[in-house]
Amino acid sequence: MRPRFNLAEIEQHPLRERLNIAFHSRSPVPLSGPTLVSLLAFQHELTDKPDEREHVLNLCQTSACRFIENSATHLLVDAGNYLLRWELHTEFSSYTFFRPLAPGEQLDPDATAFDAVFPEWLSAIPGKLIVATHVELRTAKDISPDTVLAGLSPTSGRQTVASRIAKGAAWVFTDFMFDNGFSRILLIDESMSGLQPGRAVQRLLEIETYRMLALLGLPVATEVGSWLNRAEARLASLMERIGKAASPGDEHSILTDLSNLAAEVENSVARTTFRFTASCAYHNLVLQRIDELREIRVPGYPMFQECMQRRFQPAMNTCAAMARRQEDLSSRVARNSQLLRTRVDIELERQNQELLAQMNKRARLQLRLQETVEGLSIAAITYYTSQLVNYLAKGGSHLYPAISPEIVTAVSIPIIAGLAFFGIKRLRKSLADEEADQ
């Protein structure tokens, strides 16, 4: 019988187990009856993430806790009278509390799922609160949907979103308004089964969380829009100045202003890119979660999808439009800067050509002067050398009286001149060959 293969004998990828755990994490909490769910989400700085996990573990030191799920970025804790789910995300962390309700239990308007938690612990949660919402899960036996619809007043000034979800298995009511700092969602379970109630609660919480986080881009878009109007006006003015530029000094001044504008545009892009990109990602998540609700219209009331299209979509379109305007402005500044640089470069090339022409003229003059000097040099060499020959001839006349110093000197002059001429010519040719080889 062959021995069975053991996976332990193979080298495992260091992230294999971690990736599988991440795939199965954040599953919906099973909810089988009336439950009050309270979520708090806190935004934190991207560069300074506090040790929130340690803060959650400190809560368990005051009461007996059982860890249902435990990872570096996710905890699900059973504290007896409530459940706590903590999740750490890129720029925020969420604390979701689940408290079971007795059938027919009436809730105080200020009741939360974390009433049993020490206020000091809640106050010490790091970050800035960005989302606070309640989801009240009830059964159709506890609260009738018809009773809720009958109690909605069209004169209250609040537009209620009402729809049936999960293909009619549940009812959802909300107005996205704050009461005592919390937005409130009522979920009535009519015929959901299995994990459907937990999934429905999770999707509703994510819709509210991602809606608020996506809207963080709207104030940035409004601020950027005002700045873009001024920047585009500056660019138009600079383009008009380019057409009127009459000297290289004017062009250099315009190029400096264009460079400054380009630096401001790139600074704005770098400052807002993350916010606009995050808003786009959160927006897509909101739309995805709404699609997963599988809504059915309740006559006379808007659905989640309609409410988001009317109130939420314009804000997201504004963010996307500002991001596109920034990128367009950056491209236009770059193109105009390149055109102006090309114009300046052409002018510099023209000036360089004039300078080279003047240098060539000077070189020709120097060459002529050098040739003149060479002629004088030959004459000087011939003169001084002939004098040396003359002295030698005078000295030799004492030994050989027949030799005439004047005749010897006269004969040597053309010979000396010829040798000096050919010597200088050969030296000049040798220097030209060396320069050509280099």
Secondary structure, 3 states (H helix, E strand, C coil): CCCCCCHHHCCCCCCHHHHHHHHHCCCCCCCCCCEEEEEEEEECCCCCCCCHHHHHHHHCCCCCCEEEEECCCEEEEECCCCEEEEEECCCEEEEEEEEECCCCCCCCCCCCCCCCCCHHHHHCCCCEEEEEEEEEEEECCCCCHHHHHHHCCCCCCCCCEEEEECCCCEEEEEEEEEECCEEEEEEEECCCCCCHHHHHHHHHHHHHHHHHHHCCHHHHHHHHHHHHHHHHHHHHHHHHHHHHCCCHHHHHHHHHHHHHHHHHHHHHHHHHHHHHHHHHHHHHHHHHHHHHHCCEECCCCCCHHHHHHHHHHHHHHHHHHHHHHHHHHHHHHHHHHHHHHHHHHHHHHHHHHHHHHHHHHHHHHHHHHHHHHHHHHHHHHHHHHHHHHHHHHHHHHCCCCCCCHHHHHHHHHHHHHHHHHHHHHHHHHHHHHHHHHC
